Amino acid sequence: MNFLLIVVGLVLLIFGGDWLLKSAVALSLKLKISKVVIGMTVVSFATSAPELIVSINAALTGSSDLALGNVIGSNVANLGLVLGITLLLGSMSVSKDFYKLNWPVMMIASLLLYVFLWNDSIIVWYEGLILFVFLVSFIVYLLRSQKNFDIDEVLEEEIFLPNHKTLFFFVIGGLGLWGGSELLIKGATSLALEFGVTERVIGVTLVSIGTSVPELAASIIAVLKKEKAISLGNLIGSNIFNILAVIGITSIITPVSLTDQRLLSSDIFWMLAISFSILPMVLLPKKFKLSWINGLLLLVAYCSFIYVTI
C-alpha cells in the first residue's frame, strides 16, 4: 500500500508539474519574457513546485528531515542525474551569463543554506525571509536585464494557449501537485518507518528523484526541441528556487529543524561539490561547452552519492 501511495503520488506530481509548466510558460509568453529568463524563472519555479509543496507539507507534519532531504537531494539530482542524462543526448553550449550570474547565485544560495543550518541546525522565519528576499532581488535583476524579446525563439506549442486553457492548466496542475504531495509524504514516511529507514534517506533518494522528474522532462523536451538555453537555465534556476523559495517559504511558515546530522555532515557537501564542479566543466577543456563526457562524470557522481547515502 505504501509503494502504491508513492507511485500514485509521483504520477500526480509529474502530471501536475507538467500542467503547471504549460500554464507558467504560456503566461510568461503573454508577458513577452525572453526564453533564457523563462528558463531561469518561470520554468524553474514551475518545475520546483513539487519540491515546494512536498517540503511545506513535510515540515508542517513534523518531518523536517524529509523537507531538507528533498531539497538537498533534488539539487544533487538536478545536476548529477538530470543534467547528466541531458548531456548524454547531446552537447550543450553555455552562455557567459552562467559564470557571471547564474552559477554564483546558485553557489551563494547553497552556502547560505549551509551557514544557516551549521549555526544551530534550524532555519527560522527571519533566515527564510533573507533567502526569499534574495530570490526576489535575483528575479527583479533578471527581468530588468533581459534582452529584447524575440517571438521566434520561444517554444511553439505554448504560444497560442488561450486564457481559459492557461487558467485550467494552472488549477489542475496545482491540484495535482497538492494531491501528489499528500500521497507521496504519507507513503514515504510510512515506508521509512516500516523498513527502519530514516526520513533523510527517503528524502534525498526516493522523494528527491520523484520531485526532480519535472526538471528531467522539461530539460529533455527542451533539448529535443533544440532549446538548450531553457534546459540549462531551468536546472540552475531550479536549484536556486529549491533553496531560496522552497526552504525560504517553508521556514517562514514553520521552522525547519535538522534532526539527522548526516544531512549537514555529508549530503549538503555532496550538493556543494557537484554544484561547484559545473564551473570547471564549463571552462575546461573547451570553454562554454558541456559534452557527453561531462554528462557521464555527473552520472557517476550521482550514483556515488546514492551509494554512500544508502
N, C-alpha and C positions, 0 to 999 in steps of 0.2 A: 504493500500500500504506500509506503514512504517513497519507494522508487517511482511509483505511478504518479504521486503528487509532484515529485521533482520533474519528471518528464513532461507532464501536462503544464506545470508552471513554466518550464523553459520554452515550450511551444508557444504559450501565451506571450511570454516576454519577447520571443523572436518576432512574432506577428505584430505585437503591439509596438515594438521598436520600429519595424518596417513601416507601419501605418503612420506613426508619429513622424518618421523621417520624411515620408511623402508630403505630409501637411506642412512640415517645417521648411522644406526646400521650396515648395510652391509659394509659401508666404514670403520667403526671402527673395524669390524671383520677382514677385509683385512689387517689392520694395527696391528692386534693382541693386542688389548687392553682388559684388564680383565673386567668381567661383572659388578663389583662394580663401576669401573671407567667409564664404558659405561653408567651406570645409572646416575652417578653424573655429567657427562659432555655431551656426545653426545646425549643421550636420553633427558636429561634435556633441552639442547639447542633446540633440535628439537620440543619438546612439548611446549617450551616457545616462539617459533617463532610466533604464533598468537598474543601473548601479544606484542612482539616487533613490528610487522607490524602495529597492531592497534594503539599502543601508538605513534609511529612515525607519522603515518597518522593523528592521532587526534591532536598532538602538532603542526604539520605543518599547519593544518587548523584552528588553534586558539582555540582548545578545550583541553587545558592543564588539566583541571579538569577531563575530561574523560580519559586522558592518565594516570594520577596519580591514579584515582579511579580504573582503570582497573588493575594496578599493585598491589595496596594495597588489593583490593577485591579478586584478583586472589590468592595472598599469603594466605589470610584467607580461601578461598575456597579450596586450595590445601591441607591444613592441617585439616580444620574443616569438609569440605564436602567430598573430595576425600579420604583422609586417613581414615576418619570416616567410609565411605562405604566399603573401602578395608578391614578394620579390622573386620567389621561385617561378611565378607566372610571367615575369619579365622585368628587365632593369628599370630603374626609376631615376629621372633627373631631379635634382634638388635645387631650389632657388636660394639665393644668398640670404633671404629673409629667415631661413632656417636657423643659421648660427648667429644672426644679428638680433633676432627677436624670439622666434618660436621655441627653440631649444633652451635659451637662457631662462625664459619664463617657466618652462616645464621643470628645469632643474631647481630654480628658486622655490617654486611651489613644493617640490619634493623635499627640499631641505627644510622648509618651514614646517612641513608635517613632522619631520624627524625631530626638530628642535622642540616643538610643542609637546610631542609625546615623551621625549627624553627628559623634559623638565620635571613632570610629575605623573606621567602615564595617564593623563586625562586631557581632553580638549574641551574647554569650557566655552560659554557663549561668546565672550569677547575675542577669544582666539579664532573662533569660527567666523566672527564678524570681520576680523582682519583678513582672513582668507577670502571671504566673499567680496569685500571692498577691492582687494587686489584683482579679483576676477572682473569686476565691473570696470575698473580702470583699464584693464587689458582689452576688454571688448570695445570700450569707447575709443581707445587708441587705434585699434584695428579698423573700426568703421570710419574714423576721421582720415586715416592714412590710406584707405583703399584706392586702387587705381580706377580709372574710368570703366564703367560697366559696359561689357560687350555682350549683346544678346546672342551672338553666335557661339559663345564659349560655354553656355550653360547646358545642363542635362536636358535633352529634348523632351522626353515624355512628361517631365514635371512642369513644363512651362504653361501648358494650357489647362491646368486643373481649375475649374470654376470655383467660386467662393463656397458654394454649398458642399462640394466634394472635399475641399480643404478642411472645412469645419467637421465634416463627417469623419474623415481620417484622423483628425486631431482627437475627437471624442472617443472613437472606438480604440484608437491607439492608447490613450490614457487609461481607459477601462481595462484593456488587455494587459498593460503594464502593472496596474494595481492588482488585478486578479492573479496574474502570473507570479508576482512577488509574494502574495499571501500564501499560495500553494508551495512555492519554492522554499520559503522560510520555514514553513511548517514541516515539509518533508525533510529538508536538510538538517534541521535541529533534531528532529526525531531520529533520523538515521545516525546522527552523531552519537546520541545517547545509546541507541540500540547496539552499535558496534564499538562503543567506547572510544570513538574518535573525537578529538576536540573540535570546537566551533572554528578555531583558527584554521585547521587543516581543511575542513569542509569549505570555509570561506575562500581560502587562497587557491583552491583547486577546482572543485565542482561548481560552486556558485560563481566564482570569477570567470571561469571559462564560459558558463552559460550566459552571463551578462555581457560578455565580450562578443557574443555571436552577432549582434547588430553591427559592430565595428567590422567584423570579418566580412559580413555580407555586403556592407556599404563599400568597403575597400575593394573587394573582388569585382563588384559591379562597376566601380569607378575605373579600375584597371582595364576591364574588358571593353569599356566604352572610351578608353584612352583619356580618362580624366584623372591622371595620376596626381595632379595638384590637389584635387579634392581628397584623394586617398591618403597621402602622407599628412596633409593638413588635418584630416579627420582624426588620425591616430594620435598625433601630437596634441591636437586640441582636446581630444577625449581624455588624455592623461591629465591635462591641465584642469579640465572640468571635473574629473573624478576627485581631485584633491580640493580645489578651490570651491566648487559648487556642492559636490556630494558631501564631503566632510564638513565644509563650511556651513551649509544649510542644516545638515543633520545636527551638528553640535550647537547651533543657535537654538534649535528646537529642544534638544535634550543633550546633556553632557555625554561625550563619547569616551568611555574609560577603557583602559587596556588591562586585560586580565592575564593572558598568555604572553609572557615576556619574550617569547621567540619571535613574535611579530616585530619587536623592536631590536632584538639581538641578531636576527637572521633575515627575515623576509624583507624588511624595509631596505636592507643593504643590497639585496638582490635587485630590488626596484631601482635603487640609485645607480648601481653598477651597470645594469642594462641600459638605463636611460642615458648615462654618461657615454657608453660605448658607441652610441649612434653618431656622435660628433666625429671621432677619428674615422669611422666607417665612411662618413660623408666626404671627409677631406683626403683620405688615403685609400688605395693608391691613386685613384683617379678622382679629381676634385668634382664635387657636386654630382656624384653618380653612385647609386646603390645597385649592386648586381646580385645574381643568384647566389654567389659565394657568401655575400653578407647575409642573405636570407637563410642559408644553411647554418651559418655560425649562430644566428639568432635562435633558430630552432633547437640547435644543440644546447645553447644556454638555457632555453626554456625547459627542455627535457631534464637538464641537470637540476634546475630549480625544483621541478616537481618531484624528482627522485629524492633530493635532500629533504624536502618538506614532508614527504610521506614516510 
